[in-house]
Amino acid sequence: MKLAFNTWVYSSFPVWVPSYPLEEVVPRLAAIGYDGIEMGAASPHAFPDYTSAQRRREIRQLFERNNIALVSMLPAPGGGPGFNVASPIPEERAGAIDQYKKVVTLCAELGGKIILYVAGWQVFGTTRDQAWGWSRAALEEVARFAETHGITMCIEPTSADSNLIDSADDALKLQAEVGASNVKLMFDTYHTIYRNEVATDYVHRFGKELVHIHLADSNR
């Protein structure tokens, strides 16, 4: 097990500032005592389209010099492109799937093993069943691609930010429907607090399928 720090705090996502380059972030985390890092797929850290082969080698060397391992990566849905896997717009869903595949490739090349699956959000005018089906189909396709790269996809309930995968029940249902061996579960204490739930209940409910946890207070 590794204790990792999420780089959103130092990046330009989901808000623009503060913003630090990885060359500043990684040594700081190492000095604090972290042995892992969770990196968001956003600029200035690691947006796939902006991260060349040379830059990927530099990032991996940066991790190695500081004895920090890439534990996981997470996509950056929202903003201009949307990247909503549950969107009623076919082009957006296709773009979101393509972006996930790019993040999978980047994560594997940087030595990571886990990618968080944010299941998207239901847009007004669509039904929950429609949004759910689109999200499930996206995860099925991404999981197949991820398996060829040795990557595990982790479904995250995001009740405070979305309206589709809100609870432990939702995450367990989606995992069962996809049925892929490399699709596992995670949870964020921030979202359990938002729902007035007990975080340890997720540990008991998910059992051996739980492979990742976010620890955040209610004022993250």
N, C-alpha and C positions, 0 to 999 in steps of 0.2 A: 504494500500500500504506500502511496505517496501523498504528501500534503502539497497541493498545488495552489497557485494564485491565478485568478482570472484577470487577464490583461485589459478587460474593458475599463478598469479604473484608470489606466494610463493611456487609453486610446481616444480616437475621435468618434467613437460609437458607444452608446446611442446618443450621446451629446458630443458637441464639438471639442470642448475643452474640459479638463486638461488633456494635453496631447504630448506624448513622449515617444521617441524612437526606441526600438527594441534594444539598441546598444546602451541605452540608459536604464531601461526597465529590468533587463535580465540580471545585470550585476547587483542592482538594488535588491531584487528578490533573493538572490543567492546570499547576500550579506545578511539579510533578515533571518535566513535559515531554511527557506523553502527548497525542496529537492525536486519540485515539479512545477510545470506551468500549463495553464489552460489558455489557449490563444484564440482570440476572436478573429474570424476571417474578414477583417476590415482594415482599411488604411488608417494609420501608417504602418501597421504591423504586418499583415499578411493577407491582403486581398489577392486572390489567386491571379487575376489578370495583370496585376501590377508586380507580381513576384516572379522574376526571371529565374532561369536555371542557376545562374551565378548567384543571385540573391538567396536562393534556397540553400545553396551550399554554405553561404556566409552565415545564414541563420542557424543552420545545424552546427557549424563550428562554434558559434556564439554560445549555444547551449552546452556543448562539450567543454569549452573553456571554463564555464561557470558551474559545471557538475549539476546541471538542471536538465531534466528530461521533459519532453513534450508529452503530457499526459493525455490531453484531449484538445479538440478544436470545436468551435461552434460557429454556425453560419450567422449572417447578419441580415435577417429578413426585415422588410420594411423599406422606408425611404423611396426614392424614385423608381427603382426597378420592381419594388414590391416583393418579389421572390416568395409569394404566398403559394404554397403547394395545394391549398384548398380554394384557390381563386376560380371564379366562373369564367375567367378569360383563358382560353387554351394556351395562348402564347406565353402568358405569365407562368402558368403551371410548367410548361416546357422549359422556360428560362430558369425557374426555380430548381427543377430536376437537374438541369445542366450545371447550375451553380453548385449544387450539392456534390455532383460528381467531380467538379474541379476542386472542391474542398477536400474530398476523399483523397484525390491524387496528391494534393499538397500535404495533407496530414501524413500520409504514408511516406512521402519523400523526406519529411522532417523527423521521422521516427515515431510518430504518434500512433495510437491504436484505437482511439475512441472518438466518435463524432456525435454530437448531440442532435437529436431530431426534434426540431420545433415544428409541430404538425400543422401549422397554419391557422387561419381564422376564417370563420363563416362570414361572408359578405351579405349584407342586407339584400333580400330578394331571392336568395338561394335557400334551400332547405338544409337542415343539419345532415340528413342522409346524403345529399349531394356532396356537401363539403367533406364529410367523413370519407366517402368513396374516393374522391379525388386525392385526399391526403393518403389514404391507404394504398392506392395505386402508385403514388409517388414513392412511398417508403418501400414498397415491393421492388420497384425498379432500382432505386438507389441502393438498397440492401444487397441486391444481386451484384451490382457493380462493386460495392464496398467489400464483399466477400473475396473477390479476386485480388484485392489489395491488402487483405488481412486486417480489415477495419471492422469494428463493432459499432453499430448504430444504437444509440440510447434514446429512447422516447422520454421526453421531459414534459410533465404536466405544467402548464404555464397559466394558471388561473387568473393571475393579476394582470396579464398582458394580452390574453386572447379569449376565445369563447368556444373552443372545440375540444381540446384535450385538457380538461380542468382538474381531474381527480385521479386517484389511484385506480379506481374502477375503469376510467376511460383508458388509461395507459395499458392496463392489463388486457382490456378488450382488444385494443389495436394490436398489441403484440401477438395475441392469440390468433387474430384474423390473418395477420401477415405470415406467421408461422415459420419465420426464418431463424436459423440457429444463431446468426450474428445480430439479431435484434434483441436488445436487452432493455433494462429500465433504469431510471434515475429519478431523483426528485430534488427540489430546491426548498430549503426551509422557509425562504421568503414567501413562496407561494402557499405553503401549508399554513403559515401564520395568517396570510390573507384570507384563507378559508376557515380560520378558527379551528384548525385541525391539529392533532398531535403528530409531530414529525416522526416519532418512533413507530407510529402505526404503519407508516409507509415501509419501514424496515421489515416489520413482521409480515405485511401484505406481500411485498415483493420477494422476500426470501432470497434465494440464490440467484434470482434474475436481476437483483440490484447490483450494479457494478460501478456506480458513480453517484456522488452526492455534492450538491452545492450548499454551503453554509453561509447564510446571509441573514442579517437582522431585518426588522420591519422597516427600517429607515435606510436601506441600502443606497 
